[in-house]
């Protein structure tokens, strides 16, 4: 069952990405620096679009296949 669209965030925080991908904080920032995981800043906060996380996972699965 999918959550209502209004409850799905469009962008995630670094800790949320860490939790979703089971990665360390430094690894998430490495992915951002290497442009493997696109992000943007909102004020002083770094945000990662949900679609970017999904695309990263798709790319990882394709590389592993």
C-alpha distances in whole Angstrom, upper triangle without the diagonal:
4,7,9,12,15,13,13,17,19,21,21,24,26,25,21,22,24,21,18,21,23,26,29,30,33,31,29,32,33,31,31,35,35,32,30,27,28,28,30,32,31,34,35,31,30,26,24,22,18,19,22,21,18,22,23,21,21,25,25,24,26,29,28,28
4,6,8,11,10,9,13,15,17,18,21,23,22,19,19,22,19,17,19,22,25,27,28,31,29,26,29,31,28,28,32,32,30,27,25,25,25,27,28,27,31,31,28,26,23,21,19,15,16,19,18,16,19,21,19,20,23,24,23,25,28,27,27
4,6,8,6,7,11,13,16,16,19,22,21,17,18,21,18,16,19,22,24,27,27,30,28,26,28,30,28,27,31,32,29,27,24,24,24,25,26,25,28,29,25,24,21,20,17,14,16,19,18,17,20,22,20,21,25,25,24,27,29,29,30
4,5,6,7,11,13,16,17,20,23,22,19,20,23,21,19,22,25,27,29,29,32,31,27,30,32,29,29,32,33,30,29,25,25,24,25,26,24,27,29,25,25,21,20,18,15,17,20,19,18,21,24,23,23,27,28,27,29,32,32,32
4,5,5,8,10,13,15,18,21,21,18,19,22,21,18,21,24,26,28,28,30,29,26,28,30,27,26,30,30,28,26,23,22,21,22,23,22,25,26,23,22,19,18,15,13,14,17,17,16,19,22,21,22,25,26,26,28,30,31,31
4,6,8,10,13,14,17,21,21,18,19,22,21,19,22,25,27,28,27,30,29,26,28,30,28,26,30,31,28,27,24,23,21,21,22,20,23,24,21,21,18,18,15,14,16,19,19,18,21,23,23,24,27,28,28,30,33,33,34
4,6,9,12,13,15,18,18,15,17,20,18,16,20,22,24,25,25,28,27,24,26,29,26,25,29,30,27,26,23,22,21,21,21,20,22,23,20,20,17,17,15,13,15,18,17,17,21,22,22,23,26,27,27,29,31,32,33
4,7,9,10,13,16,16,13,14,17,16,14,17,19,21,23,22,25,24,21,23,25,23,22,26,27,24,23,19,19,18,18,19,18,21,22,19,18,14,14,11,9,12,14,14,14,17,18,18,19,22,23,23,25,28,28,29
4,5,7,10,13,14,11,12,15,15,13,16,19,20,21,20,23,22,18,20,23,21,19,23,24,21,20,17,16,14,15,16,14,18,18,15,14,11,10,9,7,10,13,12,13,16,17,18,19,22,22,23,25,27,28,29
4,7,10,13,15,12,12,16,16,14,16,19,20,22,20,23,22,18,19,22,19,17,21,22,19,18,15,13,12,12,14,13,16,18,15,13,9,9,6,6,8,10,11,12,14,15,16,18,20,21,22,24,26,27,28
4,7,10,12,10,10,13,14,13,14,17,17,18,17,19,18,14,16,18,16,14,17,19,16,16,12,11,9,9,11,10,14,15,11,10,6,5,4,5,8,9,9,12,13,14,16,18,19,20,22,23,25,26,28
4,7,8,6,6,10,10,10,12,14,14,15,13,16,16,12,13,16,14,13,17,18,16,16,12,11,9,10,11,11,14,14,10,9,5,5,6,6,10,10,9,12,14,14,15,17,19,19,21,23,24,25,27
4,5,5,6,9,10,11,12,14,13,13,11,14,14,11,11,15,14,12,15,18,16,16,12,12,10,10,10,10,13,12,8,6,5,6,9,10,13,12,11,14,16,16,17,20,21,21,23,25,26,26,29
4,5,5,6,9,10,10,11,10,10,7,10,10,7,8,12,11,10,13,15,15,14,11,12,10,11,11,13,14,12,9,7,7,7,11,11,14,13,11,15,16,14,16,19,19,19,21,24,24,24,27
4,5,5,6,9,10,10,9,9,7,11,11,9,11,14,14,13,16,18,18,17,14,15,13,15,15,15,17,15,11,10,10,10,13,13,16,15,13,16,18,16,17,20,21,20,22,25,25,25,28
4,5,5,6,9,10,10,11,10,14,13,10,13,16,14,14,18,19,18,17,14,15,13,15,15,16,18,16,13,11,10,9,11,10,14,13,11,13,16,15,15,18,20,19,20,23,24,24,26
4,5,5,6,8,8,9,9,12,10,7,10,13,11,11,15,16,15,13,10,12,11,14,15,16,19,17,14,11,9,8,10,9,12,10,8,11,13,11,11,15,16,15,17,20,20,20,23
4,6,5,5,5,6,6,9,8,7,10,12,11,12,15,16,16,15,12,14,14,16,17,18,20,18,15,13,12,11,13,13,15,14,11,13,16,13,13,17,17,16,18,21,21,20,23
4,6,5,7,9,10,13,12,10,14,16,15,16,19,20,19,17,15,17,16,19,19,20,23,21,17,15,14,13,15,13,16,15,12,14,17,15,14,17,19,17,18,22,22,21,24
4,6,8,11,12,15,13,11,14,16,14,15,19,19,18,16,13,16,16,18,19,21,23,22,18,16,14,12,13,10,13,13,9,10,13,12,10,14,16,14,15,19,19,19,21
4,5,9,11,13,10,9,13,14,12,14,17,17,16,14,12,15,15,18,20,22,24,23,19,17,15,12,14,12,14,12,9,10,12,10,9,12,13,11,13,16,16,16,18
4,7,10,12,10,10,13,14,13,15,18,18,19,16,15,18,18,21,22,24,26,24,20,18,17,15,17,15,17,16,12,14,16,13,12,16,16,14,15,19,18,17,20
4,7,8,6,7,10,11,10,13,15,15,16,14,13,16,16,19,20,22,24,22,19,16,16,14,17,16,18,15,12,15,16,13,12,16,16,14,16,19,18,17,21
4,5,5,6,9,10,11,13,14,15,17,15,14,17,17,19,20,22,23,20,18,16,16,15,18,18,20,18,15,18,19,16,16,19,19,17,19,22,21,21,24
4,5,5,6,9,10,11,12,14,15,15,13,15,14,16,16,19,20,17,14,12,13,13,17,17,19,17,15,18,19,16,17,21,20,18,21,24,23,23,26
4,5,5,6,9,10,10,12,14,14,13,15,15,17,17,20,21,18,16,14,15,15,18,19,21,18,16,19,20,16,18,21,20,18,21,24,22,22,26
4,5,5,6,9,10,10,12,11,11,14,14,17,18,21,22,20,17,15,15,14,17,17,19,15,14,17,17,13,14,18,16,14,18,20,18,19,22
4,5,5,6,9,10,11,10,8,11,11,13,15,17,19,17,14,11,11,10,13,14,15,12,11,14,14,11,13,16,15,14,17,20,18,19,23
4,5,5,6,8,10,10,9,10,10,12,13,16,17,15,13,10,11,11,14,16,17,14,13,17,17,14,16,19,18,17,20,22,21,22,25
4,5,5,6,8,9,9,11,12,15,16,19,21,18,17,13,14,13,16,18,18,15,14,17,16,13,15,18,16,15,19,20,18,20,23
4,6,5,6,5,5,8,10,13,15,18,21,19,17,13,13,11,13,15,15,11,11,14,13,9,12,15,13,12,16,17,16,17,21
4,5,5,6,5,6,7,10,12,15,17,16,14,10,10,9,12,14,14,11,11,14,13,11,14,16,15,15,19,20,19,21,24
4,5,8,8,9,9,11,13,17,18,16,15,12,13,12,15,17,18,14,14,18,16,14,17,19,17,17,21,22,20,22,25
4,5,8,9,11,14,16,20,22,20,19,15,16,14,16,18,17,14,14,17,15,12,15,17,14,15,18,19,17,19,22
4,5,6,8,11,14,18,20,19,17,14,13,11,13,15,14,10,12,14,12,10,14,15,13,14,18,18,17,19,22
4,6,10,13,16,19,22,21,19,15,14,11,12,14,13,9,9,12,9,7,10,12,9,10,14,14,13,16,18
4,6,10,13,16,19,18,16,12,10,7,9,10,10,6,7,10,9,6,10,12,11,12,15,16,15,18,20
4,7,11,14,17,16,14,10,9,6,7,10,10,6,8,11,10,9,13,14,13,15,18,18,18,21,23
4,7,10,13,13,10,7,6,4,7,10,11,8,10,13,13,12,15,17,17,18,21,22,22,24,26
4,7,10,10,8,6,5,7,8,12,13,11,13,16,16,16,19,21,20,21,24,25,25,28,30
4,6,6,5,4,6,9,11,14,16,14,16,19,19,19,22,24,24,25,27,29,29,31,33
4,6,5,6,7,10,12,15,17,16,18,21,21,21,24,26,26,27,30,31,31,33,36
4,6,8,10,14,15,19,21,20,21,24,25,24,27,29,29,30,33,34,34,36,39
4,7,10,13,16,19,21,20,20,24,25,24,26,29,29,29,32,34,33,35,38
4,6,10,13,15,18,17,17,21,22,21,23,26,26,26,29,31,31,32,35
4,7,10,13,15,13,14,17,18,17,19,22,22,22,25,27,27,28,31
4,7,9,12,10,11,14,15,15,17,19,20,21,23,25,25,27,29
4,6,8,7,7,11,12,11,13,16,16,17,19,21,22,23,25
4,5,5,7,9,10,11,13,15,16,17,19,20,21,23,25
4,5,5,6,9,10,11,13,14,16,17,19,20,21,23
4,5,5,6,9,10,10,12,14,15,16,18,20,21
4,5,5,6,9,10,10,12,14,15,16,18,20
4,5,5,6,9,10,11,12,14,15,17,19
4,5,5,6,9,10,11,12,14,15,17
4,5,5,6,9,10,11,12,14,15
4,5,5,6,9,10,11,12,14
4,5,5,6,9,10,11,12
4,5,5,6,9,10,11
4,5,5,6,9,10
4,5,5,6,9
4,5,5,6
4,5,5
4,6
4
